[in-house]
Amino acid sequence: MAQVLIAENDADKDQASAATKVLGAGELPRDARLKDAKTLDDHFPMQVPDNAGQWQTRSEQLRRRVLVATGLWPMPEKTPLNAVVHTKIQRDGFSVEKVYFESLPGHFVTGLLFRPDPDRVQDVEAGTDSSDSPRYPGVLCPHGHGGRNQAYSDAELKSQLEIGAEHFPESGRMPKLARCATLARMGCVTFIFDMLGYGDSNQISFEVAHRHAKARPEESIRTPGRWVMYSADADLRLQSLMGLQTWNLVRAFDFLASLPDVDADRLAVTGGSGGGTQSILLGAIDDRVKVTFPNGMVSTSMQGGCYCENCNYLRVGTGNVELAALVAPKPMAMTAADDWTKDMMTDGYPELRHLYAMIGDEADVYCRPMLHFKHNYNYVTRATMYQWMNKHLELGLGEPVVEQDYVPLTETELVVWDTDHPAPKQSGVEHEQQVCQWFDTQTAKAIASLDAQERRDALGQAWSIIFDVSIPAMVTYERVGSGLHEGMEIERGLLRDEIGEVEIPLLTLRSPEAKGNRVMIWTAKEGKAHSLSHAESRDRIESAIRDGFTVLVPDVLGQGEFTSDGHAWSKQRLVDDDRQYSAFSYAYNRPLAVERCGDLLRVVAHAEQNHHADQGELVLSSSGDSIAWSAAAAAIAGERVDDFQIDGAEFRYEHVNDYSDPMFVPGSVKYGDVDTLLELRSPHKITRIEN
């Protein structure tokens, strides 16, 4: 049998490329994925499902997405907190104590605990324990950027007082603590803890946690077996500052719930700005949250601009409004201000009301328009929150609850570490390495503790978030042209997924005498033109055709006709941002390997619809590094692909050390690399082709 295409030199390769062209000169596929990558400043609308059952399915997937994205799937072990509460400070109507505990061994969370003065909260509906001691609702207060001790300058405070954003020249200077003081006076045990790099949380610096200093020593970033945040090793294991901060958040909730004077059945969370982001996440993943007030970040616009608010996969196909909705049908309220939340009353809030009406009570979600204020958690916003907590924590206070002034805490009273309670010595790169190693070990232990079926389920669910693509129900195909080349029929066409706005150049190769419905899908690192001009690939394709197969050879995203020069992308399409961090791209966009996996699954649908492969034989054949996307496609397709053929190449994600590399897939090493994808393919056939 004659060779399909012969390419022994550049001229032959040019001829091969021309013979495989589907589109006209200078033309690219009409594919939405060729547009600019999505950024945190784009539009993130919420689409409410048609019924409660659909929402249940959707919400379960989203909760798993949050857990996988933050590195908490499976959940790490909750080691002893070893909490220390010291130095009680008394104020009128409440007390303040200093707190530190270990969210994981050697990593400390610090904060201030505000407790009600029982003599001032006699009218509060407090529960009791077996000893008749009062037990109060607990409110966790993650703060936003600026820190828990953030204070207005004299000029700023004067301006806030003049516009009615604050009412008191003393306590109003530090509005985040004013919130805690009033909640305590209302009868709530309230804990405000430090974000990484703020206040007394000094083991990871502010610059690393929130500014990602670029001057970090390279040798400390990638050392075998030891790595730090933002490194490829950390990304491949879904370890991030946002993940660590989320773990601190969960453990802070554990601390609050464990206190003897806290009613663990009445727990709430409220934070503003970056603290609003944390409040959204806690409501999404922790069933103990009964009431939430995530202010300043529930929006279809900007999703969170800091490193600590972005992690890989978190907002692919979703956004903060839908993530906030995961707390539903529990009560949730917020405000809309003259910032990125300004459109909430018409874009976001109506969808939340619709959802709550469908699955619970529409009155249990509320957004107050306050567009006369800039981004804030000011006196007026806090007043809205107090009424919400009073009602839904069943405090029984008369309304309105009015914030009162108090004597501010001094600088000494605000500091957790002192001579008797010294700050931890370990910090910086060494500490980051320890934290990353702990999370890595926790993943290994958690997976090792599962039986075979549990392990398959847990890993399969994780990979389903990473490779969140499936075989579409319908694709369309347009035949562009065909011809004979040395006795071989070559058909050129365009495969389209209208819903996904995807268009794939596709070759169909077969012998004119071929009969039946045996189909092979061929994928390789460089695309269709290279596959048919490269000797080894060509030989395998020709062998399949001699065996009676119709061979489908696509250009998947970033290959061949997706590019202006025909050469496959050497880098992924990343968000154009001076801040070099993978999550600014992959929190919002699928990695290239995932998109390519989706393209193969579209070809599977085409093979079934137009070549009746579902009634015959369907083979997926992968060459070289294309296993980076084909292994997942074979696992997802399951029995719909009769055989997955791979050559002897030993590609592994762990060897990809740059997040711009086309083969880079965050989380792939955490969940077992290619080996696990091949396990998830079982019991369906895998054939290894030896070269």
C-alpha positions in Angstrom: 0.0 0.0 0.0 1.3 3.5 -0.9 2.2 5.9 1.8 -0.5 8.5 2.6 2.0 11.3 2.5 5.7 11.3 2.1 7.8 14.0 3.7 11.5 13.5 3.6 12.4 17.2 3.4 11.0 20.7 4.0 9.4 20.8 0.5 7.7 17.5 1.1 6.5 18.8 4.5 5.1 21.9 3.0 3.3 19.7 0.5 2.0 17.5 3.3 0.8 20.6 5.2 -1.1 21.9 2.1 -2.7 18.5 1.5 -4.1 18.5 5.1 -5.4 22.1 5.1 -9.0 22.5 5.9 -9.3 26.3 6.1 -8.2 28.9 3.6 -4.9 30.8 3.7 -4.6 33.0 6.8 -7.9 31.7 8.2 -8.2 30.4 11.7 -11.1 28.3 13.2 -14.1 30.2 14.5 -13.4 29.1 18.0 -14.2 31.1 21.1 -11.1 29.8 22.8 -8.9 31.8 20.5 -10.2 35.0 22.2 -8.4 36.6 25.1 -8.2 34.4 28.2 -10.7 35.2 30.9 -9.5 37.4 33.7 -10.7 38.1 37.2 -12.2 41.4 35.9 -14.6 39.8 33.4 -18.3 39.0 33.8 -19.3 36.0 35.9 -23.1 35.7 35.7 -25.1 33.1 37.6 -27.5 30.8 35.8 -30.1 29.4 38.1 -31.0 25.7 37.3 -34.5 24.8 36.3 -35.4 22.9 39.5 -34.1 22.0 43.0 -32.8 18.7 41.8 -30.6 20.3 39.2 -29.3 22.7 41.8 -28.5 19.9 44.2 -26.3 18.2 41.5 -24.7 21.5 40.5 -24.0 22.5 44.1 -22.3 19.2 44.9 -20.0 19.7 41.9 -19.2 23.2 43.0 -18.4 22.3 46.6 -16.1 19.6 45.3 -14.5 22.2 42.9 -13.9 24.6 45.9 -12.3 21.7 47.9 -10.1 20.5 45.1 -9.1 24.0 44.1 -8.1 25.0 47.6 -6.1 21.7 48.0 -8.5 20.3 50.6 -9.8 17.2 48.7 -9.4 14.9 50.5 -9.6 16.9 53.7 -6.4 17.0 55.7 -6.3 15.6 59.2 -7.5 18.1 61.9 -4.5 17.9 64.2 -4.7 19.3 67.8 -5.1 23.1 67.8 -3.1 23.4 71.1 -4.9 26.7 71.5 -3.7 29.3 73.9 -6.0 32.1 75.2 -4.4 34.7 77.3 -4.4 38.3 78.6 -8.0 39.2 79.2 -8.8 42.9 78.5 -12.1 44.3 79.9 -14.2 46.9 78.1 -17.7 48.1 78.8 -20.0 45.2 77.8 -17.4 42.8 76.5 -13.9 41.4 77.0 -11.1 40.7 74.6 -8.6 37.9 74.8 -5.5 37.1 72.8 -5.4 33.8 70.9 -3.0 31.6 69.0 -3.3 28.0 67.9 -1.8 25.6 65.4 -3.9 25.1 62.2 -1.3 22.4 61.3 1.8 21.4 63.2 4.1 24.4 63.5 1.9 26.9 61.7 0.2 29.4 64.0 -3.1 31.3 63.6 -3.4 34.4 65.7 -6.3 36.7 66.6 -8.5 38.4 69.2 -11.5 36.8 70.9 -14.4 39.1 71.9 -16.7 37.7 74.6 -20.0 39.1 75.9 -20.2 40.5 79.4 -23.0 38.4 80.8 -24.3 41.4 82.9 -24.9 43.3 79.6 -26.6 40.6 77.6 -29.3 39.3 79.9 -31.9 39.7 77.3 -30.1 37.6 74.7 -31.6 34.2 73.9 -28.6 32.2 75.2 -28.6 28.4 75.3 -27.2 26.4 78.3 -25.1 23.4 78.7 -25.5 20.7 81.4 -24.1 23.0 84.1 -26.5 25.8 83.1 -23.7 28.0 82.0 -24.7 30.4 79.2 -23.8 29.4 75.6 -23.8 32.1 73.0 -23.8 32.1 69.2 -20.3 32.2 67.7 -19.4 34.6 64.9 -16.2 34.3 62.9 -14.9 37.5 61.5 -12.2 37.1 58.8 -10.8 40.5 58.0 -10.0 41.9 54.6 -6.9 43.5 53.3 -5.5 46.1 55.6 -5.5 43.8 58.6 -7.6 43.4 61.7 -5.9 46.4 63.2 -6.3 48.6 60.2 -6.9 52.2 61.3 -8.0 55.4 59.5 -5.7 58.3 59.5 -7.1 61.5 61.0 -8.0 62.8 57.6 -9.6 59.6 56.5 -11.6 59.3 59.7 -12.8 62.9 59.4 -14.0 62.2 55.9 -15.8 59.0 57.0 -17.6 60.9 59.8 -18.6 63.7 57.5 -20.3 61.4 55.0 -22.0 59.2 57.7 -19.9 56.2 57.0 -18.7 56.1 60.6 -20.3 57.6 63.7 -17.7 57.5 66.4 -14.3 59.3 66.4 -12.8 56.7 68.8 -14.0 53.1 67.9 -14.8 54.2 64.3 -11.1 54.6 63.6 -10.8 50.8 63.6 -14.0 49.6 62.0 -13.1 45.9 61.8 -12.7 45.7 65.6 -15.8 47.9 66.1 -17.8 45.1 64.3 -16.4 42.5 66.8 -17.1 44.7 69.8 -20.7 45.3 68.9 -21.3 41.6 68.1 -20.0 40.7 71.5 -22.2 43.3 73.1 -25.1 41.8 71.2 -24.3 38.4 72.9 -22.0 36.7 70.4 -18.6 35.2 71.0 -16.7 36.7 68.1 -13.3 35.7 66.8 -11.2 37.8 64.4 -8.0 36.2 63.2 -5.1 37.4 61.1 -4.8 36.7 57.4 -1.4 35.5 56.4 1.2 38.2 56.6 -1.0 40.5 58.7 -0.8 41.4 62.4 0.8 38.6 64.4 0.7 36.1 61.5 4.4 36.5 60.5 5.6 33.1 59.5 4.8 33.9 55.9 5.4 37.5 55.0 2.9 40.0 53.7 5.0 40.3 50.5 4.8 36.6 49.8 1.2 36.1 50.8 -0.3 39.1 49.0 2.4 40.6 46.7 4.4 37.5 45.6 7.8 39.0 45.8 9.7 38.1 42.6 13.1 38.3 44.3 12.7 34.9 45.9 15.9 32.7 45.6 15.4 30.2 42.8 17.2 27.5 44.7 14.6 27.7 47.4 11.7 27.5 45.0 12.6 24.3 43.3 14.7 21.9 45.4 14.0 18.2 45.0 11.6 17.2 47.7 11.4 20.8 49.1 9.4 23.5 47.5 7.5 26.7 48.3 4.3 28.4 47.2 3.9 29.6 43.6 6.4 27.0 42.4 5.5 24.4 39.8 5.8 21.7 42.5 3.2 23.5 44.6 0.9 24.0 41.6 1.1 20.4 40.6 -0.1 19.6 44.1 -2.7 22.4 44.3 -0.9 24.0 47.2 -1.6 27.7 47.4 -1.7 30.7 49.8 -5.4 30.8 49.2 -5.6 27.1 50.2 -3.6 27.6 53.3 -5.7 30.6 54.2 -8.9 28.6 53.7 -7.5 25.8 55.9 -6.8 28.5 58.6 -10.4 29.6 58.2 -11.7 26.1 58.8 -9.5 25.6 61.8 -10.5 29.1 63.2 -14.1 27.9 62.9 -13.1 24.7 64.8 -11.6 26.8 67.5 -14.6 29.0 67.9 -17.0 26.0 67.9 -14.9 24.3 70.6 -15.3 27.0 73.2 -17.4 26.0 76.2 -19.4 29.2 76.0 -20.3 28.9 72.3 -23.5 27.3 71.0 -22.1 25.2 68.1 -25.6 25.0 66.6 -25.6 28.8 66.1 -22.4 29.7 64.2 -22.0 32.5 61.7 -19.4 34.1 59.5 -19.0 37.6 58.2 -16.2 39.5 56.6 -15.7 42.3 54.2 -13.6 42.5 51.0 -10.9 39.8 51.3 -12.8 38.6 54.4 -15.9 38.5 52.2 -14.1 36.1 49.9 -13.2 33.9 52.9 -16.8 34.1 54.1 -18.0 32.9 50.7 -15.7 29.9 50.9 -16.5 28.9 54.4 -20.2 29.0 53.6 -19.6 26.8 50.6 -17.6 24.0 52.3 -18.6 24.0 56.0 -22.1 22.8 56.9 -21.7 24.3 60.4 -22.3 27.8 59.0 -25.9 28.8 59.9 -25.8 32.4 58.9 -23.5 34.4 56.6 -22.9 38.0 55.7 -20.1 38.0 53.0 -19.7 41.7 52.2 -18.0 43.4 49.3 -17.2 40.3 47.2 -20.5 38.8 46.1 -20.4 40.1 42.5 -20.6 39.2 38.9 -17.7 41.6 38.3 -14.2 41.6 39.8 -13.7 38.3 41.6 -10.8 39.1 44.0 -7.6 40.8 42.9 -5.1 39.4 45.4 -2.9 36.3 45.3 -4.7 35.1 48.4 -8.1 35.2 46.6 -7.1 33.1 43.6 -6.2 29.4 43.2 -6.3 27.1 40.2 -9.7 25.9 39.0 -11.7 27.8 41.6 -13.8 29.9 39.1 -13.7 27.9 35.9 -17.3 28.1 34.7 -18.5 29.8 37.8 -18.1 32.9 39.9 -18.5 34.5 43.3 -22.3 34.8 43.2 -22.8 31.2 42.5 -20.1 30.2 45.0 -21.8 32.3 47.6 -25.1 30.6 46.8 -23.6 27.3 48.0 -24.6 28.3 51.6 -28.3 28.3 50.5 -30.9 27.9 51.8 -29.3 29.2 54.9 -29.6 33.0 55.5 -27.2 35.1 53.6 -27.0 38.9 53.3 -24.7 41.5 51.8 -24.6 45.1 50.4 -24.0 46.6 47.0 -21.6 49.6 47.0 -20.0 51.9 44.5 -17.4 49.3 43.6 -17.4 46.0 41.6 -20.6 45.1 43.5 -22.6 48.0 42.1 -24.6 46.0 39.6 -25.7 43.3 42.1 -29.3 44.6 42.4 -29.9 43.8 38.7 -27.2 41.2 38.1 -26.6 38.6 40.8 -29.2 39.4 43.5 -32.2 38.6 41.3 -30.7 35.2 40.6 -30.0 34.6 44.3 -33.6 35.5 45.1 -34.8 33.1 42.4 -32.7 30.3 43.8 -33.8 30.9 47.4 -37.4 31.0 46.4 -37.0 27.7 44.6 -35.2 25.8 47.4 -36.1 27.6 50.5 -37.4 31.1 51.5 -36.7 34.1 49.3 -36.6 36.3 52.5 -33.5 34.5 53.6 -31.3 36.3 51.1 -30.9 40.0 51.1 -28.8 42.6 49.3 -29.0 46.2 50.5 -28.1 48.9 47.9 -25.7 51.4 49.3 -24.3 52.9 46.1 -23.6 56.2 47.8 -20.6 54.6 49.6 -17.4 53.3 48.0 -16.1 49.8 48.9 -16.7 49.4 52.6 -17.8 47.5 55.7 -18.7 50.8 57.4 -21.1 51.7 60.2 -24.2 51.6 57.9 -23.2 48.3 56.4 -22.5 46.9 59.9 -25.9 48.1 61.1 -27.5 45.9 58.3 -25.4 43.0 59.4 -26.4 43.4 63.1 -30.1 43.2 62.2 -29.4 40.1 60.1 -27.5 38.3 62.9 -30.0 39.4 65.5 -32.8 37.8 63.5 -31.2 34.7 62.2 -29.1 33.8 65.3 -32.2 34.4 67.3 -30.6 36.8 69.7 -34.0 38.3 70.6 -32.7 41.9 70.8 -34.9 44.9 70.2 -34.4 46.5 66.8 -32.7 48.4 65.5 -29.5 47.2 67.1 -27.4 50.4 67.3 -23.6 50.3 67.5 -22.1 52.2 70.5 -18.7 53.7 71.1 -16.1 52.1 73.2 -12.6 52.8 74.4 -10.3 51.4 71.6 -7.6 48.8 72.3 -4.1 50.1 72.7 -1.2 49.0 70.5 0.0 46.7 73.3 -3.5 45.3 73.8 -3.7 44.5 70.1 -0.5 42.3 70.0 -0.8 38.6 70.6 2.9 37.7 71.0 4.7 38.9 74.1 7.5 37.9 76.4 5.5 35.1 78.0 4.0 34.0 74.6 6.9 34.5 72.1 6.3 34.4 68.4 7.3 31.1 66.6 10.9 31.1 65.3 10.3 29.2 62.1 9.3 31.5 59.2 10.1 32.3 55.6 11.2 29.8 53.0 11.8 27.0 55.5 8.4 27.4 57.0 6.7 27.4 53.5 8.6 24.2 52.7 7.3 22.6 55.9 3.7 23.6 55.2 3.9 22.3 51.6 5.4 19.0 52.8 2.7 18.6 55.4 -0.1 19.0 52.9 1.7 16.6 50.5 2.0 14.0 53.3 -1.6 14.5 54.3 -2.8 13.8 50.8 -0.8 10.6 50.7 -2.1 9.5 54.1 -5.7 10.2 53.3 -5.6 8.3 50.0 -3.7 5.4 51.5 -6.4 5.0 54.1 -9.1 4.3 51.5 -10.1 1.0 50.2 -9.9 0.3 46.5 -13.4 1.6 45.6 -13.2 4.6 47.9 -9.8 5.5 46.4 -11.1 5.2 42.9 -14.1 7.4 43.8 -12.0 10.1 45.5 -9.4 10.3 42.8 -12.0 10.1 40.0 -14.0 13.0 41.6 -10.8 15.0 41.8 -9.8 14.4 38.2 -13.4 15.3 37.1 -12.8 18.8 38.5 -9.4 19.1 36.7 -10.6 17.6 33.4 -14.1 19.0 33.6 -15.1 18.0 30.1 -17.4 15.4 28.7 -18.6 13.9 25.4 -21.1 16.4 24.0 -24.6 15.2 23.2 -24.4 16.7 19.7 -21.8 17.9 17.3 -22.1 19.0 13.7 -19.7 18.3 10.8 -19.2 20.2 7.6 -17.3 18.5 4.8 -15.0 21.0 3.1 -13.5 18.9 0.4 -11.9 15.5 -0.4 -9.5 13.9 -2.8 -7.4 10.9 -3.5 -3.7 10.9 -2.7 -1.8 7.8 -3.9 -4.9 5.7 -3.6 -6.0 7.1 -0.3 -9.1 9.1 0.3 -8.5 12.2 2.3 -11.6 14.1 3.4 -11.2 17.6 5.0 -13.9 19.0 7.3 -14.8 21.1 10.2 -16.2 19.6 13.4 -18.3 22.0 15.5 -19.6 22.1 19.0 -22.1 25.0 18.8 -22.8 25.1 22.6 -19.1 25.3 23.4 -18.4 27.6 20.4 -15.7 25.3 19.2 -14.5 24.5 15.7 -12.0 21.8 15.0 -10.2 21.1 11.7 -10.5 17.4 11.0 -9.1 14.9 8.5 -10.8 11.7 7.7 -8.5 9.1 6.1 -9.6 5.8 4.7 -9.2 3.4 1.8 -11.9 3.7 -0.9 -12.6 0.0 -0.4 -13.1 0.3 3.4 -16.3 -1.0 4.7 -17.8 -1.3 8.2 -17.6 1.0 11.1 -14.1 0.6 12.6 -12.8 4.0 13.6 -9.5 5.2 15.0 -9.0 8.7 16.5 -5.4 9.7 16.2 -3.8 12.4 18.4 -0.2 13.5 18.7 1.7 16.4 20.2 2.0 18.5 17.0 -1.3 18.0 15.1 -2.5 16.4 11.9 0.0 17.8 9.4 2.9 16.6 11.5 1.3 13.2 12.2 1.1 12.5 8.5 4.6 13.7 7.7 6.3 12.0 10.6 7.5 8.5 9.7 6.5 6.6 12.9 3.1 8.3 13.2 2.4 7.8 9.5 3.3 4.1 9.6 0.9 3.5 12.5 -1.9 5.4 10.7 -1.3 3.5 7.4 -1.3 0.2 9.3 -4.7 1.1 10.8 -6.1 2.0 7.4 -4.9 -1.3 5.9 -6.7 -3.0 8.8 -9.9 -1.4 7.6 -10.1 1.6 10.0 -11.3 5.0 9.1 -8.8 7.3 10.8 -9.9 10.7 12.2 -7.0 13.1 12.7 -7.9 16.4 14.3 -6.0 19.6 15.1 -6.9 20.0 18.7 -6.6 23.5 20.3 -3.2 25.1 19.7 -2.1 22.8 16.9 -1.8 23.1 13.2 -4.6 25.3 11.8 -5.2 26.9 15.2 -2.0 28.8 14.7 -0.8 31.3 12.1 2.4 29.4 11.2 1.1 25.8 11.6 3.4 25.1 14.6 1.8 24.0 17.8 1.7 26.4 20.7 4.9 26.4 22.7 3.2 28.1 25.6 -0.3 28.1 27.0 -2.5 31.2 26.5 -2.1 33.0 29.8 -3.6 36.1 31.4 -1.4 39.0 30.4 -0.5 40.2 33.9 2.8 41.4 35.4 2.0 39.2 38.4 3.5 35.8 37.5 1.2 33.3 39.1 -0.6 30.3 37.5 -3.9 31.0 39.3 -4.5 34.3 37.6 -4.9 32.2 34.5 -6.2 28.8 35.6 -8.6 30.0 38.3 -10.7 31.2 35.3 -9.5 29.2 32.2 -9.0 25.5 31.6 -5.4 24.4 31.1 -4.6 23.6 27.4 -4.4 19.9 28.1 -8.0 20.0 29.4 -9.2 21.8 26.3 -7.5 19.3 24.1 -9.1 16.5 26.0 -12.4 18.1 25.4 -11.6 18.2 21.7 -10.9 14.5 21.6 -14.2 13.9 23.3 -15.9 15.9 20.6 -14.3 13.7 18.0 -15.6 10.7 19.9 -19.1 12.1 19.6 -18.5 12.7 15.8 -17.3 9.1 15.4 -20.4 7.8 17.0 -22.9 10.1 15.2 -21.4 10.1 11.7 -19.3 6.9 11.5 -21.5 4.7 13.7 -18.4 3.8 15.8 -20.7 3.0 18.7 -22.0 0.0 16.6 -18.6 -1.1 15.6 -15.1 -0.5 17.0 -13.7 2.8 18.3 -10.0 3.1 19.1 -8.2 6.2 20.5 -4.6 6.1 19.6 -2.1 8.5 21.3 1.5 9.3 20.3 4.2 10.6 22.6 3.4 13.5 25.0 -0.3 13.7 23.8 -1.0 11.3 26.6 -1.2 14.6 28.6 -4.7 14.9 27.3 -5.6 11.6 25.7 -5.3 9.5 28.9 -8.0 11.7 30.5 -10.1 11.4 27.4 -9.9 7.6 27.4 -10.8 7.5 31.1 -13.8 9.8 30.6 -15.0 8.0 27.5 -14.9 4.7 29.3 -16.6 1.9 27.4 -17.4 4.2 24.5 -13.8 3.8 23.5 -13.0 0.1 22.9 -9.2 0.4 23.0 -6.8 3.1 24.1 -3.5 2.7 22.4 -0.4 4.5 23.6 3.1 4.2 22.4 6.1 3.6 24.6 6.7 7.2 25.7 6.7 7.7 29.4 5.2 11.2 29.8 4.6 12.3 33.3 3.2 15.6 34.5 5.7 15.8 37.3 8.4 16.6 34.8 6.7 19.7 33.6 8.2 22.6 35.6 6.7 25.7 34.0 3.1 26.7 34.3 3.2 28.1 30.8 4.1 24.8 29.3 1.3 23.3 27.1 1.5 20.1 29.1 1.2 21.7 32.5 -1.9 20.6 34.5 -2.2 21.9 38.1 -3.1 19.2 40.6 -1.9 16.3 38.3 0.8 15.1 40.7 -1.4 15.4 43.8 -3.8 12.9 42.3 -1.4 10.3 41.0 -0.2 11.7 37.7 -0.8 9.7 34.4 -0.7 6.4 36.3 -4.0 7.2 38.0 -5.7 8.3 34.8 -4.8 4.9 33.3 -6.2 3.3 36.4 -9.4 5.2 36.0 -9.6 3.9 32.4 -9.8 0.4 33.7 -11.4 -2.1 33.3 -11.5 -0.9 29.7 -8.8 -1.9 27.3 -5.4 -0.3 27.1 -2.8 -1.4 24.5 0.8 -0.2 24.8 2.5 0.1 21.4 6.2 -0.7 21.5 8.2 1.2 18.9 
